[in-house]
Every structure is written in C-alpha cells, then in structure tokens.
Amino acid sequence: MHGPILVSWLLALLTATAGASCLTRLRRSPAPCTSGTHLPFARESDAAEALMGLGMAAMAVTGAIVPAAVWAALFGLPAAAFLLAAAHAPAGRAHRLHHAVGALAMTYMALAMAAPPGHQHHHPAGLGDPLLTGPLLLYFGGYTVWAGSRLLRTPGGTLAVGTAGLPQACRLTMGIGMFAMLLTM
C-alpha cells in the first residue's frame, strides 16, 4: 500500500481480525454437509476468506519488504484454483467467482507494486492502471454495499445479530479492505 502508515496499520488490523474470524469459523464448522443446514461450500469459503484477510493484512504492512513476486504467487495460485472451481461446479459458483476476483485483484496489486517506476503509463501518482483499477473499485464498492445490506437483514427478514451475522460482517470487512487497498494504488 502507498498511503499513510497509520492507514496501512489500521487496514492490517481490520483485515487480520476478519481473517482470524474466518479461521475460527473454519475450525469450528463441521465437515461439509448437503443436508441444507449450511452451505456445502461454507468451509471452502471460510478458508478462502481467511487466506485473503490474513494476506491482505500482511500485504498492507509488509508490501515494501516482501518481494511482489511472492505476493503475486500467493494470490495468483488461489485465483486460478477458484476460477477452475467456479467453472466446474455449479454450486456456489458466484461466491467462487467473487473469491477469484479478489485473488486476481490482490495479484494485480502485487504486480503493480513490482512495476519499475518508468512503467506507470503517465500516471505517476499511482502504480496501477486506471482502466483496471477503476472497474475493480466499482466492483468492490458495490460488493461492500451489497454485503452491508445483507448484514442488516437475514433471509428470514429478521435482524442479523450475534454470530448469525458474523460471515456477512467478515465479507463486509474484506470488501472495505479491498476497496481501501485499491484506492491507495
């Protein structure tokens, strides 16, 4: 990230908390089930969101220390896996595509950090390409609004309180974090 150091650390705290929450849910959730009590891909989703949250936290504070190629590989490989999973399994396809977009966005940010100073395409203030950063900002801004609206109400129409809204709160946090990281490029 290329913003103020305080913003980097606050973003790291926010996304690390979300990632740790996803890890806790992953550890506590039962094996995948198809009985309808929970989504059969909930564990996969928790694992993906934990990877993204903890990866975003680490990238926010160590982006200049850890080589960008390491970050690109860390997020590029899961992006390919999520794209393949979404193409071959209809259940949870939209959520897998969302995880793929997130992993691809993180890969893009890592590669943009690695770009030599002369390859900024006449955009010296930022490292990313506005033609790619703009649509990603729109996507994650829209996703954040959508996740926030789902946090307020459950499918039954009741308010999501306690741990019932925790997965949605985690997704909202991740969307905000991704939007903030893209905004500072």
N, C-alpha and C positions, 0 to 999 in steps of 0.2 A: 504494500500500500504506500501511497505517496502523499498522505495527509499529515495533519498534526499527530505527534506521538501519542498524545492523550486519547485522540480518537482511535488510533490503532489499538491501544491497550483496552479501551472500553469495548471496542468491537471484538477483540480477542476474548475478553471476559464473557460477553454476551454469547458468542458462538461456542465457546468452550462449555459454558453452562448448558446450552442446548444439546451439544454433543454428548455431554456426560449424562444428561437426562435420557437421551436415546439409548445410550449404553445400559443404563439402569433398566429401562423398559425391556431392552433386548434380553438382559439377564433374567428378568422376572417373567417374561412372557412364556407361555407354554409352547411346545412344539407346534409347527404349522398344523392347522386343522381346517377341515372343509365343512364343519357342522353348521356354519353360519354364525357362531358366537363371536368370531372375529375374522378379519380378512385373512385368507390363506397366505398372503404375502406380507403380513404385518412384520414378521421377523426380518425379512429382506429389507423392508422399508426402514425399520429401526436401525439396521446395520448400515444402510446407505446414508441415512441422516446422521448417524454418529460419525462416520468417516468424513462426511462433508463438514460437520460442525467443528470437529477437532482439527481437521485440515485447514479450515478457514481461520481458526484461531491461531494455529501455528504460522500460517502464511502471513497473517496480519502483523505479527511481531517479528518474524524472522525472515521476511521476504528478501531482505538485502543480504542476509547471512547465508542462507541455504541456496545453492545454485538453482536457477529457474528450471533447469532440465530435470532436477529431482521433483520439483512441484509438478511439472508437466507430465512426468511419468506417473506420479502418484494419483493424479486426477484423470489422465488420459486413458489409462488401462480400465478403471471402473466405467468411464464413459462408454468405451467400446463394449464392455460387458452389458451395461444397461441397454444400449441400443440393440444388441443382439437379443437380449431377453425380451425387450418390447416387441421386436419383430416376430419372435417365435411363440409367444404366449399371450393369448388374448386377455387373460385375467390380469387386472392391474396394469394394463398397457399404458394408460395415461400417466399413472404415477411413475412408472419406469421411464417413460419419456421425459418426465419432469426431472428425474434424477440424472438422466443422460444430459439434459440441457444444463443442469447445474454443474456436472462434472466437466462438460465441454467448456462452460464459461470459466471455470477455475483453470482449466488447461490454457485457455486463451489468455487469461490474465498472467499466468506464469510465463507464457511465451512472449507476451508484450513486455514483461519486466526484463526479459533476456535480450530484447531487441537493442542493437547498438544505437547510440544517440543519433546517428545520421539517418536512421530508418524510421523516422517518426512521421513521414509523409506530410510535412508542412504543418504539423500540429505539435509545436514544442511544449505546450502546457501539459499534455497528457501522453501516455505511452501507447494507448490503444487506438485502433482505427474507429473513427466515429460511425462508419457505416455498419460496424458490427456491435460496437458498444451501445449505440442508440437503441436498436431493437432488443438487446439484452436488458437494458434499463427498463424499457417498456414492459417486457415480459415479467421481470421480477417485481416491478412496481405493481403491475396488475395482479400477479400472484400474491403479493403481500396483502393487497386489498381483499382479494378473494379469501385468503387464509384467515384474515382478521374477521371477516363477516361470518365465516364458519365457526370461529371461536365463540362468537356470541350465542349462536343457536345450534343445538344438536338436530339431527334428522327428525326427531320426535317433536321438535318445536320448543323444547324446554331449554333453559339456560344451561350452558356447559360449565359446571362448577366442579371443584375438586380435581381428581385425577382424570375425570372423563374428558376434560378439555386439554389435557397435557399434550397429546400428539399434535393437536392443532396449534397450541401455543408454541411448540417446538418448530413446526413448519413456518409459522409467522415470524419467529425469531430468525430462522435461516433465510427467509426471503428478505427481511430487513438487512441482515448481514451481507447477503449477496449484492443487494442494491447499493449499500454503502461502499462496498469494495469496488464495484464498477464505477460508482460516482467519483471516486478518488483517482481513477486512472487518468 
